[in-house]
């Protein structure tokens, strides 16, 4: 069994790799094959911020859906 801390670190690494791959895919579609490291790091930080905000919104949606299901089931 994997240590929970190791599992969290692994998941964070997977997210980071996915973000880097997304940046690479976007640059590839724009036919940009080389950028400065500082530009890449700024893009990565921006993507991380949007990912955090998207996750927060997703959790809020899930919470609202659960609340609605509980209310509807209590009304039945």
PDB file of N, CA, C and O in Angstrom:
ATOM      1  N   UNK A   1       0.840  -1.189   0.000  1.00  0.00           N
ATOM      2  CA  UNK A   1       0.000   0.000   0.000  1.00  0.00           C
ATOM      3  C   UNK A   1       0.882   1.249   0.000  1.00  0.00           C
ATOM      4  O   UNK A   1       1.890   1.311   0.704  1.00  0.00           O
ATOM      5  N   UNK A   2       0.494   2.224  -0.786  1.00  0.00           N
ATOM      6  CA  UNK A   2       1.266   3.464  -0.918  1.00  0.00           C
ATOM      7  C   UNK A   2       0.956   4.380   0.266  1.00  0.00           C
ATOM      8  O   UNK A   2      -0.188   4.495   0.706  1.00  0.00           O
ATOM      9  N   UNK A   3       1.984   5.010   0.755  1.00  0.00           N
ATOM     10  CA  UNK A   3       1.842   6.008   1.797  1.00  0.00           C
ATOM     11  C   UNK A   3       0.941   7.129   1.273  1.00  0.00           C
ATOM     12  O   UNK A   3       1.134   7.591   0.148  1.00  0.00           O
ATOM     13  N   UNK A   4      -0.050   7.581   2.075  1.00  0.00           N
ATOM     14  CA  UNK A   4      -0.953   8.645   1.589  1.00  0.00           C
ATOM     15  C   UNK A   4      -0.211   9.902   1.138  1.00  0.00           C
ATOM     16  O   UNK A   4      -0.627  10.553   0.180  1.00  0.00           O
ATOM     17  N   UNK A   5       0.872  10.246   1.814  1.00  0.00           N
ATOM     18  CA  UNK A   5       1.645  11.429   1.413  1.00  0.00           C
ATOM     19  C   UNK A   5       2.307  11.204   0.054  1.00  0.00           C
ATOM     20  O   UNK A   5       2.375  12.118  -0.768  1.00  0.00           O
ATOM     21  N   UNK A   6       2.791   9.989  -0.175  1.00  0.00           N
ATOM     22  CA  UNK A   6       3.388   9.660  -1.463  1.00  0.00           C
ATOM     23  C   UNK A   6       2.337   9.692  -2.561  1.00  0.00           C
ATOM     24  O   UNK A   6       2.609  10.143  -3.673  1.00  0.00           O
ATOM     25  N   UNK A   7       1.142   9.216  -2.251  1.00  0.00           N
ATOM     26  CA  UNK A   7       0.057   9.227  -3.233  1.00  0.00           C
ATOM     27  C   UNK A   7      -0.307  10.656  -3.615  1.00  0.00           C
ATOM     28  O   UNK A   7      -0.506  10.952  -4.793  1.00  0.00           O
ATOM     29  N   UNK A   8      -0.394  11.545  -2.625  1.00  0.00           N
ATOM     30  CA  UNK A   8      -0.696  12.950  -2.906  1.00  0.00           C
ATOM     31  C   UNK A   8       0.387  13.579  -3.773  1.00  0.00           C
ATOM     32  O   UNK A   8       0.087  14.307  -4.719  1.00  0.00           O
ATOM     33  N   UNK A   9       1.628  13.302  -3.453  1.00  0.00           N
ATOM     34  CA  UNK A   9       2.739  13.857  -4.232  1.00  0.00           C
ATOM     35  C   UNK A   9       2.700  13.327  -5.669  1.00  0.00           C
ATOM     36  O   UNK A   9       2.942  14.070  -6.620  1.00  0.00           O
ATOM     37  N   UNK A  10       2.396  12.048  -5.811  1.00  0.00           N
ATOM     38  CA  UNK A  10       2.280  11.462  -7.146  1.00  0.00           C
ATOM     39  C   UNK A  10       1.171  12.149  -7.945  1.00  0.00           C
ATOM     40  O   UNK A  10       1.362  12.475  -9.116  1.00  0.00           O
ATOM     41  N   UNK A  11       0.025  12.368  -7.321  1.00  0.00           N
ATOM     42  CA  UNK A  11      -1.092  13.014  -8.008  1.00  0.00           C
ATOM     43  C   UNK A  11      -0.750  14.451  -8.396  1.00  0.00           C
ATOM     44  O   UNK A  11      -1.133  14.913  -9.471  1.00  0.00           O
ATOM     45  N   UNK A  12      -0.039  15.147  -7.534  1.00  0.00           N
ATOM     46  CA  UNK A  12       0.389  16.515  -7.863  1.00  0.00           C
ATOM     47  C   UNK A  12       1.344  16.508  -9.059  1.00  0.00           C
ATOM     48  O   UNK A  12       1.274  17.380  -9.924  1.00  0.00           O
ATOM     49  N   UNK A  13       2.230  15.519  -9.097  1.00  0.00           N
ATOM     50  CA  UNK A  13       3.154  15.405 -10.221  1.00  0.00           C
ATOM     51  C   UNK A  13       2.408  15.112 -11.523  1.00  0.00           C
ATOM     52  O   UNK A  13       2.758  15.642 -12.577  1.00  0.00           O
ATOM     53  N   UNK A  14       1.383  14.269 -11.445  1.00  0.00           N
ATOM     54  CA  UNK A  14       0.590  13.957 -12.632  1.00  0.00           C
ATOM     55  C   UNK A  14      -0.112  15.215 -13.148  1.00  0.00           C
ATOM     56  O   UNK A  14      -0.142  15.461 -14.354  1.00  0.00           O
ATOM     57  N   UNK A  15      -0.674  16.010 -12.236  1.00  0.00           N
ATOM     58  CA  UNK A  15      -1.326  17.259 -12.631  1.00  0.00           C
ATOM     59  C   UNK A  15      -0.308  18.185 -13.290  1.00  0.00           C
ATOM     60  O   UNK A  15      -0.593  18.776 -14.331  1.00  0.00           O
ATOM     61  N   UNK A  16       0.862  18.315 -12.698  1.00  0.00           N
ATOM     62  CA  UNK A  16       1.901  19.183 -13.240  1.00  0.00           C
ATOM     63  C   UNK A  16       2.324  18.724 -14.640  1.00  0.00           C
ATOM     64  O   UNK A  16       2.481  19.542 -15.546  1.00  0.00           O
ATOM     65  N   UNK A  17       2.503  17.425 -14.807  1.00  0.00           N
ATOM     66  CA  UNK A  17       2.870  16.895 -16.120  1.00  0.00           C
ATOM     67  C   UNK A  17       1.766  17.155 -17.143  1.00  0.00           C
ATOM     68  O   UNK A  17       2.053  17.500 -18.290  1.00  0.00           O
ATOM     69  N   UNK A  18       0.522  16.994 -16.739  1.00  0.00           N
ATOM     70  CA  UNK A  18      -0.596  17.266 -17.645  1.00  0.00           C
ATOM     71  C   UNK A  18      -0.619  18.730 -18.059  1.00  0.00           C
ATOM     72  O   UNK A  18      -0.877  19.046 -19.220  1.00  0.00           O
ATOM     73  N   UNK A  19      -0.349  19.622 -17.111  1.00  0.00           N
ATOM     74  CA  UNK A  19      -0.317  21.046 -17.423  1.00  0.00           C
ATOM     75  C   UNK A  19       0.802  21.356 -18.411  1.00  0.00           C
ATOM     76  O   UNK A  19       0.601  22.113 -19.360  1.00  0.00           O
ATOM     77  N   UNK A  20       1.969  20.780 -18.195  1.00  0.00           N
ATOM     78  CA  UNK A  20       3.092  20.996 -19.107  1.00  0.00           C
ATOM     79  C   UNK A  20       2.771  20.444 -20.492  1.00  0.00           C
ATOM     80  O   UNK A  20       3.095  21.064 -21.504  1.00  0.00           O
ATOM     81  N   UNK A  21       2.133  19.277 -20.532  1.00  0.00           N
ATOM     82  CA  UNK A  21       1.744  18.690 -21.820  1.00  0.00           C
ATOM     83  C   UNK A  21       0.724  19.572 -22.533  1.00  0.00           C
ATOM     84  O   UNK A  21       0.797  19.731 -23.752  1.00  0.00           O
ATOM     85  N   UNK A  22      -0.219  20.143 -21.801  1.00  0.00           N
ATOM     86  CA  UNK A  22      -1.208  21.032 -22.399  1.00  0.00           C
ATOM     87  C   UNK A  22      -0.534  22.254 -23.009  1.00  0.00           C
ATOM     88  O   UNK A  22      -0.850  22.649 -24.132  1.00  0.00           O
ATOM     89  N   UNK A  23       0.385  22.846 -22.275  1.00  0.00           N
ATOM     90  CA  UNK A  23       1.116  24.001 -22.812  1.00  0.00           C
ATOM     91  C   UNK A  23       1.843  23.590 -24.096  1.00  0.00           C
ATOM     92  O   UNK A  23       1.818  24.318 -25.088  1.00  0.00           O
ATOM     93  N   UNK A  24       2.484  22.432 -24.071  1.00  0.00           N
ATOM     94  CA  UNK A  24       3.178  21.946 -25.258  1.00  0.00           C
ATOM     95  C   UNK A  24       2.240  21.743 -26.439  1.00  0.00           C
ATOM     96  O   UNK A  24       2.572  22.102 -27.569  1.00  0.00           O
ATOM     97  N   UNK A  25       1.069  21.169 -26.180  1.00  0.00           N
ATOM     98  CA  UNK A  25       0.082  20.954 -27.245  1.00  0.00           C
ATOM     99  C   UNK A  25      -0.399  22.278 -27.836  1.00  0.00           C
ATOM    100  O   UNK A  25      -0.513  22.418 -29.054  1.00  0.00           O
ATOM    101  N   UNK A  26      -0.678  23.237 -26.973  1.00  0.00           N
ATOM    102  CA  UNK A  26      -1.137  24.549 -27.449  1.00  0.00           C
ATOM    103  C   UNK A  26      -0.056  25.199 -28.304  1.00  0.00           C
ATOM    104  O   UNK A  26      -0.340  25.703 -29.391  1.00  0.00           O
ATOM    105  N   UNK A  27       1.178  25.190 -27.817  1.00  0.00           N
ATOM    106  CA  UNK A  27       2.285  25.775 -28.581  1.00  0.00           C
ATOM    107  C   UNK A  27       2.469  25.051 -29.909  1.00  0.00           C
ATOM    108  O   UNK A  27       2.735  25.683 -30.931  1.00  0.00           O
ATOM    109  N   UNK A  28       2.329  23.729 -29.897  1.00  0.00           N
ATOM    110  CA  UNK A  28       2.468  22.954 -31.125  1.00  0.00           C
ATOM    111  C   UNK A  28       1.405  23.358 -32.145  1.00  0.00           C
ATOM    112  O   UNK A  28       1.706  23.534 -33.325  1.00  0.00           O
ATOM    113  N   UNK A  29       0.160  23.502 -31.686  1.00  0.00           N
ATOM    114  CA  UNK A  29      -0.916  23.895 -32.599  1.00  0.00           C
ATOM    115  C   UNK A  29      -0.706  25.295 -33.158  1.00  0.00           C
ATOM    116  O   UNK A  29      -1.172  25.619 -34.250  1.00  0.00           O
ATOM    117  N   UNK A  30      -0.001  26.114 -32.397  1.00  0.00           N
ATOM    118  CA  UNK A  30       0.307  27.467 -32.863  1.00  0.00           C
ATOM    119  C   UNK A  30       1.609  27.482 -33.671  1.00  0.00           C
ATOM    120  O   UNK A  30       2.065  28.533 -34.123  1.00  0.00           O
ATOM    121  N   UNK A  31       2.189  26.301 -33.840  1.00  0.00           N
ATOM    122  CA  UNK A  31       3.442  26.133 -34.559  1.00  0.00           C
ATOM    123  C   UNK A  31       4.578  26.944 -33.930  1.00  0.00           C
ATOM    124  O   UNK A  31       5.408  27.538 -34.619  1.00  0.00           O
ATOM    125  N   UNK A  32       4.578  26.943 -32.605  1.00  0.00           N
ATOM    126  CA  UNK A  32       5.659  27.561 -31.835  1.00  0.00           C
ATOM    127  C   UNK A  32       6.431  26.402 -31.209  1.00  0.00           C
ATOM    128  O   UNK A  32       5.887  25.642 -30.408  1.00  0.00           O
ATOM    129  N   UNK A  33       7.691  26.279 -31.581  1.00  0.00           N
ATOM    130  CA  UNK A  33       8.450  25.110 -31.157  1.00  0.00           C
ATOM    131  C   UNK A  33       9.547  25.437 -30.147  1.00  0.00           C
ATOM    132  O   UNK A  33      10.242  24.547 -29.657  1.00  0.00           O
ATOM    133  N   UNK A  34       9.689  26.711 -29.848  1.00  0.00           N
ATOM    134  CA  UNK A  34      10.696  27.091 -28.870  1.00  0.00           C
ATOM    135  C   UNK A  34      10.274  28.395 -28.210  1.00  0.00           C
ATOM    136  O   UNK A  34       9.901  29.352 -28.887  1.00  0.00           O
ATOM    137  N   UNK A  35      10.335  28.424 -26.883  1.00  0.00           N
ATOM    138  CA  UNK A  35      10.052  29.643 -26.127  1.00  0.00           C
ATOM    139  C   UNK A  35      11.083  29.759 -25.005  1.00  0.00           C
ATOM    140  O   UNK A  35      11.741  28.785 -24.640  1.00  0.00           O
ATOM    141  N   UNK A  36      11.204  30.952 -24.479  1.00  0.00           N
ATOM    142  CA  UNK A  36      12.109  31.163 -23.352  1.00  0.00           C
ATOM    143  C   UNK A  36      11.543  30.463 -22.125  1.00  0.00           C
ATOM    144  O   UNK A  36      10.329  30.348 -21.955  1.00  0.00           O
ATOM    145  N   UNK A  37      12.454  29.999 -21.277  1.00  0.00           N
ATOM    146  CA  UNK A  37      12.028  29.294 -20.071  1.00  0.00           C
ATOM    147  C   UNK A  37      11.149  30.174 -19.188  1.00  0.00           C
ATOM    148  O   UNK A  37      10.181  29.692 -18.599  1.00  0.00           O
ATOM    149  N   UNK A  38      11.478  31.461 -19.094  1.00  0.00           N
ATOM    150  CA  UNK A  38      10.677  32.355 -18.248  1.00  0.00           C
ATOM    151  C   UNK A  38       9.253  32.487 -18.775  1.00  0.00           C
ATOM    152  O   UNK A  38       8.315  32.619 -17.990  1.00  0.00           O
ATOM    153  N   UNK A  39       9.083  32.455 -20.086  1.00  0.00           N
ATOM    154  CA  UNK A  39       7.744  32.507 -20.678  1.00  0.00           C
ATOM    155  C   UNK A  39       6.989  31.223 -20.346  1.00  0.00           C
ATOM    156  O   UNK A  39       5.813  31.261 -19.985  1.00  0.00           O
ATOM    157  N   UNK A  40       7.671  30.091 -20.471  1.00  0.00           N
ATOM    158  CA  UNK A  40       7.054  28.810 -20.141  1.00  0.00           C
ATOM    159  C   UNK A  40       6.615  28.789 -18.683  1.00  0.00           C
ATOM    160  O   UNK A  40       5.508  28.348 -18.373  1.00  0.00           O
ATOM    161  N   UNK A  41       7.478  29.265 -17.784  1.00  0.00           N
ATOM    162  CA  UNK A  41       7.152  29.262 -16.354  1.00  0.00           C
ATOM    163  C   UNK A  41       5.965  30.179 -16.047  1.00  0.00           C
ATOM    164  O   UNK A  41       5.139  29.861 -15.192  1.00  0.00           O
ATOM    165  N   UNK A  42       5.881  31.313 -16.744  1.00  0.00           N
ATOM    166  CA  UNK A  42       4.726  32.201 -16.564  1.00  0.00           C
ATOM    167  C   UNK A  42       3.454  31.530 -17.051  1.00  0.00           C
ATOM    168  O   UNK A  42       2.403  31.635 -16.419  1.00  0.00           O
ATOM    169  N   UNK A  43       3.558  30.839 -18.183  1.00  0.00           N
ATOM    170  CA  UNK A  43       2.397  30.118 -18.713  1.00  0.00           C
ATOM    171  C   UNK A  43       1.974  29.017 -17.734  1.00  0.00           C
ATOM    172  O   UNK A  43       0.782  28.820 -17.499  1.00  0.00           O
ATOM    173  N   UNK A  44       2.940  28.306 -17.171  1.00  0.00           N
ATOM    174  CA  UNK A  44       2.650  27.220 -16.222  1.00  0.00           C
ATOM    175  C   UNK A  44       1.976  27.780 -14.975  1.00  0.00           C
ATOM    176  O   UNK A  44       1.013  27.195 -14.479  1.00  0.00           O
ATOM    177  N   UNK A  45       2.468  28.901 -14.464  1.00  0.00           N
ATOM    178  CA  UNK A  45       1.874  29.507 -13.269  1.00  0.00           C
ATOM    179  C   UNK A  45       0.445  29.958 -13.555  1.00  0.00           C
ATOM    180  O   UNK A  45      -0.445  29.768 -12.726  1.00  0.00           O
ATOM    181  N   UNK A  46       0.229  30.544 -14.707  1.00  0.00           N
ATOM    182  CA  UNK A  46      -1.121  30.971 -15.092  1.00  0.00           C
ATOM    183  C   UNK A  46      -2.050  29.765 -15.179  1.00  0.00           C
ATOM    184  O   UNK A  46      -3.181  29.809 -14.694  1.00  0.00           O
ATOM    185  N   UNK A  47      -1.575  28.702 -15.791  1.00  0.00           N
ATOM    186  CA  UNK A  47      -2.382  27.491 -15.911  1.00  0.00           C
ATOM    187  C   UNK A  47      -2.672  26.888 -14.534  1.00  0.00           C
ATOM    188  O   UNK A  47      -3.782  26.418 -14.286  1.00  0.00           O
ATOM    189  N   UNK A  48      -1.693  26.901 -13.652  1.00  0.00           N
ATOM    190  CA  UNK A  48      -1.909  26.406 -12.280  1.00  0.00           C
ATOM    191  C   UNK A  48      -3.001  27.209 -11.585  1.00  0.00           C
ATOM    192  O   UNK A  48      -3.862  26.639 -10.914  1.00  0.00           O
ATOM    193  N   UNK A  49      -2.969  28.530 -11.743  1.00  0.00           N
ATOM    194  CA  UNK A  49      -3.984  29.376 -11.113  1.00  0.00           C
ATOM    195  C   UNK A  49      -5.382  29.080 -11.660  1.00  0.00           C
ATOM    196  O   UNK A  49      -6.348  28.995 -10.902  1.00  0.00           O
ATOM    197  N   UNK A  50      -5.478  28.926 -12.968  1.00  0.00           N
ATOM    198  CA  UNK A  50      -6.773  28.603 -13.567  1.00  0.00           C
ATOM    199  C   UNK A  50      -7.245  27.213 -13.142  1.00  0.00           C
ATOM    200  O   UNK A  50      -8.439  26.998 -12.932  1.00  0.00           O
ATOM    201  N   UNK A  51      -6.313  26.274 -13.016  1.00  0.00           N
ATOM    202  CA  UNK A  51      -6.660  24.923 -12.578  1.00  0.00           C
ATOM    203  C   UNK A  51      -7.220  24.959 -11.160  1.00  0.00           C
ATOM    204  O   UNK A  51      -8.222  24.305 -10.872  1.00  0.00           O
ATOM    205  N   UNK A  52      -6.587  25.709 -10.287  1.00  0.00           N
ATOM    206  CA  UNK A  52      -7.075  25.822  -8.902  1.00  0.00           C
ATOM    207  C   UNK A  52      -8.480  26.421  -8.871  1.00  0.00           C
ATOM    208  O   UNK A  52      -9.350  25.937  -8.147  1.00  0.00           O
ATOM    209  N   UNK A  53      -8.695  27.460  -9.646  1.00  0.00           N
ATOM    210  CA  UNK A  53     -10.005  28.113  -9.683  1.00  0.00           C
ATOM    211  C   UNK A  53     -11.054  27.170 -10.272  1.00  0.00           C
ATOM    212  O   UNK A  53     -12.180  27.099  -9.779  1.00  0.00           O
ATOM    213  N   UNK A  54     -10.678  26.451 -11.321  1.00  0.00           N
ATOM    214  CA  UNK A  54     -11.607  25.497 -11.927  1.00  0.00           C
ATOM    215  C   UNK A  54     -11.950  24.388 -10.942  1.00  0.00           C
ATOM    216  O   UNK A  54     -13.103  23.965 -10.868  1.00  0.00           O
ATOM    217  N   UNK A  55     -10.975  23.916 -10.193  1.00  0.00           N
ATOM    218  CA  UNK A  55     -11.221  22.881  -9.187  1.00  0.00           C
ATOM    219  C   UNK A  55     -12.174  23.402  -8.114  1.00  0.00           C
ATOM    220  O   UNK A  55     -13.093  22.695  -7.700  1.00  0.00           O
ATOM    221  N   UNK A  56     -11.956  24.635  -7.665  1.00  0.00           N
ATOM    222  CA  UNK A  56     -12.819  25.232  -6.647  1.00  0.00           C
ATOM    223  C   UNK A  56     -14.259  25.317  -7.158  1.00  0.00           C
ATOM    224  O   UNK A  56     -15.199  25.001  -6.429  1.00  0.00           O
ATOM    225  N   UNK A  57     -14.426  25.742  -8.398  1.00  0.00           N
ATOM    226  CA  UNK A  57     -15.757  25.853  -8.985  1.00  0.00           C
ATOM    227  C   UNK A  57     -16.392  24.468  -9.134  1.00  0.00           C
ATOM    228  O   UNK A  57     -17.579  24.295  -8.861  1.00  0.00           O
ATOM    229  N   UNK A  58     -15.605  23.491  -9.562  1.00  0.00           N
ATOM    230  CA  UNK A  58     -16.112  22.126  -9.709  1.00  0.00           C
ATOM    231  C   UNK A  58     -16.595  21.584  -8.366  1.00  0.00           C
ATOM    232  O   UNK A  58     -17.656  20.963  -8.295  1.00  0.00           O
ATOM    233  N   UNK A  59     -15.836  21.811  -7.312  1.00  0.00           N
ATOM    234  CA  UNK A  59     -16.252  21.357  -5.978  1.00  0.00           C
ATOM    235  C   UNK A  59     -17.539  22.055  -5.543  1.00  0.00           C
ATOM    236  O   UNK A  59     -18.400  21.433  -4.920  1.00  0.00           O
ATOM    237  N   UNK A  60     -17.676  23.336  -5.864  1.00  0.00           N
ATOM    238  CA  UNK A  60     -18.899  24.066  -5.522  1.00  0.00           C
ATOM    239  C   UNK A  60     -20.094  23.488  -6.276  1.00  0.00           C
ATOM    240  O   UNK A  60     -21.179  23.356  -5.709  1.00  0.00           O
ATOM    241  N   UNK A  61     -19.907  23.147  -7.530  1.00  0.00           N
ATOM    242  CA  UNK A  61     -20.982  22.543  -8.326  1.00  0.00           C
ATOM    243  C   UNK A  61     -21.366  21.196  -7.726  1.00  0.00           C
ATOM    244  O   UNK A  61     -22.550  20.907  -7.557  1.00  0.00           O
ATOM    245  N   UNK A  62     -20.378  20.376  -7.405  1.00  0.00           N
ATOM    246  CA  UNK A  62     -20.660  19.068  -6.807  1.00  0.00           C
ATOM    247  C   UNK A  62     -21.405  19.222  -5.488  1.00  0.00           C
ATOM    248  O   UNK A  62     -22.348  18.479  -5.215  1.00  0.00           O
ATOM    249  N   UNK A  63     -20.987  20.176  -4.676  1.00  0.00           N
ATOM    250  CA  UNK A  63     -21.657  20.407  -3.401  1.00  0.00           C
ATOM    251  C   UNK A  63     -23.110  20.824  -3.617  1.00  0.00           C
ATOM    252  O   UNK A  63     -24.007  20.350  -2.921  1.00  0.00           O
ATOM    253  N   UNK A  64     -23.334  21.702  -4.573  1.00  0.00           N
ATOM    254  CA  UNK A  64     -24.688  22.153  -4.869  1.00  0.00           C
ATOM    255  C   UNK A  64     -25.549  20.998  -5.364  1.00  0.00           C
ATOM    256  O   UNK A  64     -26.718  20.890  -4.992  1.00  0.00           O
ATOM    257  N   UNK A  65     -24.980  20.139  -6.199  1.00  0.00           N
ATOM    258  CA  UNK A  65     -25.722  18.976  -6.694  1.00  0.00           C
ATOM    259  C   UNK A  65     -26.111  18.047  -5.548  1.00  0.00           C
ATOM    260  O   UNK A  65     -27.224  17.521  -5.528  1.00  0.00           O
ATOM    261  N   UNK A  66     -25.204  17.841  -4.596  1.00  0.00           N
ATOM    262  CA  UNK A  66     -25.501  16.996  -3.440  1.00  0.00           C
ATOM    263  C   UNK A  66     -26.606  17.621  -2.593  1.00  0.00           C
ATOM    264  O   UNK A  66     -27.522  16.928  -2.151  1.00  0.00           O
ATOM    265  N   UNK A  67     -26.518  18.919  -2.370  1.00  0.00           N
ATOM    266  CA  UNK A  67     -27.543  19.617  -1.592  1.00  0.00           C
ATOM    267  C   UNK A  67     -28.897  19.469  -2.265  1.00  0.00           C
ATOM    268  O   UNK A  67     -29.895  19.190  -1.602  1.00  0.00           O
ATOM    269  N   UNK A  68     -28.934  19.656  -3.578  1.00  0.00           N
ATOM    270  CA  UNK A  68     -30.200  19.532  -4.301  1.00  0.00           C
ATOM    271  C   UNK A  68     -30.753  18.113  -4.206  1.00  0.00           C
ATOM    272  O   UNK A  68     -31.957  17.944  -4.012  1.00  0.00           O
ATOM    273  N   UNK A  69     -29.912  17.093  -4.336  1.00  0.00           N
ATOM    274  CA  UNK A  69     -30.365  15.715  -4.227  1.00  0.00           C
ATOM    275  C   UNK A  69     -30.918  15.420  -2.844  1.00  0.00           C
ATOM    276  O   UNK A  69     -31.935  14.739  -2.712  1.00  0.00           O
ATOM    277  N   UNK A  70     -30.252  15.931  -1.807  1.00  0.00           N
ATOM    278  CA  UNK A  70     -30.724  15.716  -0.440  1.00  0.00           C
ATOM    279  C   UNK A  70     -32.059  16.402  -0.246  1.00  0.00           C
ATOM    280  O   UNK A  70     -32.976  15.813   0.327  1.00  0.00           O
ATOM    281  N   UNK A  71     -32.189  17.626  -0.706  1.00  0.00           N
ATOM    282  CA  UNK A  71     -33.460  18.351  -0.555  1.00  0.00           C
ATOM    283  C   UNK A  71     -34.583  17.672  -1.320  1.00  0.00           C
ATOM    284  O   UNK A  71     -35.699  17.545  -0.816  1.00  0.00           O
ATOM    285  N   UNK A  72     -34.291  17.241  -2.523  1.00  0.00           N
ATOM    286  CA  UNK A  72     -35.324  16.578  -3.340  1.00  0.00           C
ATOM    287  C   UNK A  72     -35.735  15.257  -2.702  1.00  0.00           C
ATOM    288  O   UNK A  72     -36.922  14.930  -2.671  1.00  0.00           O
ATOM    289  N   UNK A  73     -34.766  14.492  -2.190  1.00  0.00           N
ATOM    290  CA  UNK A  73     -35.116  13.215  -1.583  1.00  0.00           C
ATOM    291  C   UNK A  73     -35.908  13.408  -0.292  1.00  0.00           C
ATOM    292  O   UNK A  73     -36.741  12.566   0.043  1.00  0.00           O
ATOM    293  N   UNK A  74     -35.670  14.488   0.435  1.00  0.00           N
ATOM    294  CA  UNK A  74     -36.439  14.767   1.657  1.00  0.00           C
ATOM    295  C   UNK A  74     -37.839  15.242   1.323  1.00  0.00           C
ATOM    296  O   UNK A  74     -38.760  15.055   2.119  1.00  0.00           O
ATOM    297  N   UNK A  75     -38.016  15.853   0.162  1.00  0.00           N
ATOM    298  CA  UNK A  75     -39.349  16.326  -0.225  1.00  0.00           C
ATOM    299  C   UNK A  75     -40.223  15.182  -0.730  1.00  0.00           C
ATOM    300  O   UNK A  75     -41.448  15.305  -0.743  1.00  0.00           O
ATOM    301  N   UNK A  76     -39.623  14.093  -1.138  1.00  0.00           N
ATOM    302  CA  UNK A  76     -40.401  12.969  -1.679  1.00  0.00           C
ATOM    303  C   UNK A  76     -40.996  12.143  -0.611  1.00  0.00           C
ATOM    304  O   UNK A  76     -41.679  11.160  -0.898  1.00  0.00           O
TER     305      UNK A  76
END
